[in-house]
Amino acid sequence: MRAVVSRVSWARVVVDDAVVGELTEPGLLVLLGVHRDDGPEAPAAMARKLHELRLLRDERSCAETGAGLLVVSQFTLYGDTRKGRRPSWSAAAPPAAARDAVDAVVAALRGRGASVAEGEFGADMRVESANDGPFTVLVEV
């Protein structure tokens, strides 16, 4: 499982001109990719990492501050561009497995008391944000 995590002042996901998920205050925008070989322990491990990472101002975490997370599924994080001109998506989990894993990460975050907004799985989404810093990291479990 892989996530590109940005500290943001605000973020939102728009589908068909409607906002489906939004952070109106500072928090973390999480673009989340699921690998075809991710095991059942990966969602809980990713949720713990995301919730406890000290990425916010003053080296604080969402667990400490109550800041929200906007989680957006992104299979393209496992695109392989080493050969040719077209990315290969073979490392990404199949859609049904990816949806279950993303849902499990969101459920685990909420189980930890996190405030979580979501994108819409499989939709053509427009992700808008104001990166704070800018501060963006790659997180893998």
Secondary structure, DSSP 8 states (H G I E B T S, - for coil): -EEEEEEEEEEEEEETTEEEEEE-SSEEEEEEE-BTT--TTHHHHHHHHHHH---BGGGB-HHHH--EEEEEE-GGGG-B-SSSSS-B-TTB--HHHHHHHHHHHHHHHHHTT--EEE--TTS--EEEEEEEEEEEEEEE-
